[in-house]
Amino acid sequence: MAVILVAVMILAHGVVVNTSAANPQQREIAVLQDTLRPTIEVWNISRSAYEGEPFTAWADVRDLASGVRNVSLIVQDSALNRTEYELLHNGSYYVASINRLQFNRSHELWISAFDMANNSATTYHLTVNLIESTYTPVDPWVTMPTVVSSSLALMAMVICLAAVYNKRRAWDEQFEPTETVPDEG
């Protein structure tokens, strides 16, 4: 029974059993503590998050020492609202289906993982901007007739003014007094 208990402790808690060289009957038990944080190999979200639709978040998280306790997707929006979604293990990855993000906000997303020894790891942040653009594209089929007709009207007005100016100048030149030089005689 004691052997089974020691074996369970070795597997569960990383217990190492050493024997003394001087006295092989004397055994020491040393406990190794897990100080390594879990490893988040890779993670991502589905493209639909960027389109304001429900999306999937997944992560490949491992901890060989004590095992993974939980993995979460953290979402913090520009109004500093913070939501945590637990990712469940599906045999390969930790996965969760997430409702769509709120429009007219920017969102920071990252993964947080804890192992059984309460060591934690976090990832880099992804930014998802769901701010609607106030830019209205110009429809050329609506604006072109207005632009062309106003340009033609302006051109006709300039031509008319130039013709009137030219006639007036010719008229003024026709009746302009000529200078005569007095005779010196």
PLY file of the C-alpha trace (Angstrom):
ply
format ascii 1.0
element vertex 185
property float x
property float y
property float z
element edge 184
property int vertex1
property int vertex2
end_header
0.00 0.00 0.00
2.83 2.41 0.84
4.47 1.70 -2.53
1.26 2.64 -4.36
0.97 5.83 -2.31
4.57 6.80 -3.15
3.98 6.04 -6.85
0.88 8.23 -6.88
2.80 11.04 -5.21
5.61 10.71 -7.76
3.22 10.95 -10.69
1.02 13.68 -9.26
3.50 15.96 -7.53
6.91 15.27 -9.00
8.23 13.49 -5.89
11.70 12.02 -6.25
12.82 9.13 -4.09
16.58 8.95 -3.38
18.51 6.26 -1.54
21.54 6.99 0.53
24.81 5.36 -0.61
25.88 4.74 3.01
22.63 3.11 4.03
20.48 1.76 1.15
17.62 1.14 3.58
17.34 4.84 4.40
15.24 6.72 1.85
14.83 10.47 1.42
11.84 12.04 -0.22
12.39 15.36 -1.94
9.50 17.28 -3.40
10.08 19.25 -6.60
7.85 22.25 -6.99
6.52 23.23 -10.42
7.74 26.78 -11.08
7.44 26.72 -14.86
4.48 28.45 -16.38
2.33 26.77 -19.02
3.40 27.10 -22.65
0.99 28.73 -25.09
2.32 27.40 -28.37
-0.06 29.24 -30.70
-3.50 30.85 -30.58
-5.86 32.75 -32.85
-9.44 33.78 -33.55
-11.57 33.18 -36.62
-11.81 35.92 -39.26
-15.51 36.51 -38.53
-14.54 38.47 -35.38
-13.20 41.27 -37.60
-16.55 41.38 -39.42
-18.61 41.76 -36.25
-19.93 38.18 -36.31
-19.74 35.36 -33.73
-16.29 33.77 -33.81
-14.15 30.93 -32.51
-11.07 31.34 -30.32
-8.54 28.52 -29.95
-5.20 27.95 -28.28
-2.60 25.19 -28.08
-1.59 25.21 -24.39
0.67 22.67 -22.66
2.15 22.14 -19.23
4.20 18.98 -18.81
5.02 19.47 -15.13
1.67 19.74 -13.34
-0.91 20.02 -16.15
-3.13 22.81 -17.40
-5.82 24.01 -14.97
-7.66 26.50 -17.20
-7.31 28.57 -20.37
-9.29 31.76 -21.01
-9.75 34.34 -23.73
-9.73 37.84 -22.25
-11.60 40.57 -24.16
-11.22 44.21 -23.11
-12.98 46.91 -25.11
-12.14 50.60 -25.48
-14.65 51.43 -22.71
-12.47 49.23 -20.40
-15.16 46.54 -20.08
-13.38 43.23 -19.52
-14.87 39.79 -20.19
-13.27 36.39 -19.67
-14.33 33.35 -21.73
-13.20 29.88 -20.65
-11.75 27.73 -23.45
-12.49 24.02 -23.16
-10.13 21.24 -24.24
-11.39 19.30 -27.27
-8.59 16.73 -27.33
-6.17 18.86 -29.33
-6.80 22.52 -28.56
-8.61 24.69 -26.07
-11.60 26.15 -27.93
-14.59 28.43 -27.31
-17.36 29.95 -29.40
-17.69 33.64 -28.63
-20.63 35.95 -29.35
-19.96 38.87 -31.63
-18.05 41.84 -30.28
-19.78 45.18 -29.75
-19.72 47.64 -32.64
-18.25 51.14 -32.39
-15.51 49.91 -30.07
-11.96 48.71 -30.30
-11.23 45.36 -28.61
-8.00 43.88 -27.20
-7.97 40.06 -27.06
-5.40 37.76 -25.43
-5.09 34.30 -23.90
-4.40 33.63 -20.22
-3.50 30.13 -18.96
-2.91 28.66 -15.47
-1.35 25.33 -14.55
-2.14 23.17 -11.51
0.66 24.86 -9.53
-1.01 28.25 -10.19
1.71 29.44 -12.58
0.29 31.67 -15.31
1.13 32.71 -18.84
-0.38 35.31 -21.17
0.00 35.98 -24.86
0.40 39.01 -27.06
-2.73 41.12 -27.67
-4.77 41.11 -30.86
-6.74 44.26 -31.71
-10.15 44.07 -33.36
-11.58 47.44 -34.40
-15.30 47.47 -35.03
-15.62 51.21 -35.44
-17.93 52.07 -38.30
-16.50 54.45 -40.83
-18.18 57.80 -41.38
-16.71 57.97 -44.89
-19.37 57.84 -47.60
-18.03 56.72 -50.96
-18.84 58.97 -53.91
-21.07 57.38 -56.54
-19.79 58.64 -59.93
-23.11 57.94 -61.65
-24.86 60.35 -59.30
-22.22 63.08 -59.18
-20.96 62.98 -62.78
-24.01 64.68 -64.44
-23.91 67.49 -61.87
-20.16 68.02 -62.18
-20.17 67.90 -66.00
-23.19 70.18 -66.44
-21.88 72.77 -63.95
-18.46 72.68 -65.63
-20.05 73.22 -69.07
-22.16 76.11 -67.72
-19.09 77.74 -66.18
-17.17 77.31 -69.44
-20.03 78.93 -71.47
-20.17 81.85 -69.04
-16.39 82.43 -69.30
-16.56 82.32 -73.11
-19.43 84.83 -73.14
-17.61 87.18 -70.78
-14.45 86.91 -72.89
-16.41 87.74 -76.07
-18.10 90.74 -74.42
-14.75 91.96 -73.11
-13.15 91.56 -76.52
-16.01 93.51 -78.26
-15.85 96.29 -75.69
-12.11 96.61 -76.08
-12.45 96.76 -79.87
-15.15 99.42 -79.51
-12.99 101.47 -77.14
-10.00 101.25 -79.50
-12.12 102.44 -82.44
-13.16 105.66 -80.74
-10.02 106.32 -78.81
-8.61 109.79 -79.55
-5.33 109.73 -81.39
-2.53 111.87 -80.27
-1.35 114.37 -82.73
1.96 116.06 -82.66
1.71 119.88 -82.98
3.45 121.48 -85.95
6.45 123.40 -85.11
6.33 125.67 -87.95
0 1
1 2
2 3
3 4
4 5
5 6
6 7
7 8
8 9
9 10
10 11
11 12
12 13
13 14
14 15
15 16
16 17
17 18
18 19
19 20
20 21
21 22
22 23
23 24
24 25
25 26
26 27
27 28
28 29
29 30
30 31
31 32
32 33
33 34
34 35
35 36
36 37
37 38
38 39
39 40
40 41
41 42
42 43
43 44
44 45
45 46
46 47
47 48
48 49
49 50
50 51
51 52
52 53
53 54
54 55
55 56
56 57
57 58
58 59
59 60
60 61
61 62
62 63
63 64
64 65
65 66
66 67
67 68
68 69
69 70
70 71
71 72
72 73
73 74
74 75
75 76
76 77
77 78
78 79
79 80
80 81
81 82
82 83
83 84
84 85
85 86
86 87
87 88
88 89
89 90
90 91
91 92
92 93
93 94
94 95
95 96
96 97
97 98
98 99
99 100
100 101
101 102
102 103
103 104
104 105
105 106
106 107
107 108
108 109
109 110
110 111
111 112
112 113
113 114
114 115
115 116
116 117
117 118
118 119
119 120
120 121
121 122
122 123
123 124
124 125
125 126
126 127
127 128
128 129
129 130
130 131
131 132
132 133
133 134
134 135
135 136
136 137
137 138
138 139
139 140
140 141
141 142
142 143
143 144
144 145
145 146
146 147
147 148
148 149
149 150
150 151
151 152
152 153
153 154
154 155
155 156
156 157
157 158
158 159
159 160
160 161
161 162
162 163
163 164
164 165
165 166
166 167
167 168
168 169
169 170
170 171
171 172
172 173
173 174
174 175
175 176
176 177
177 178
178 179
179 180
180 181
181 182
182 183
183 184
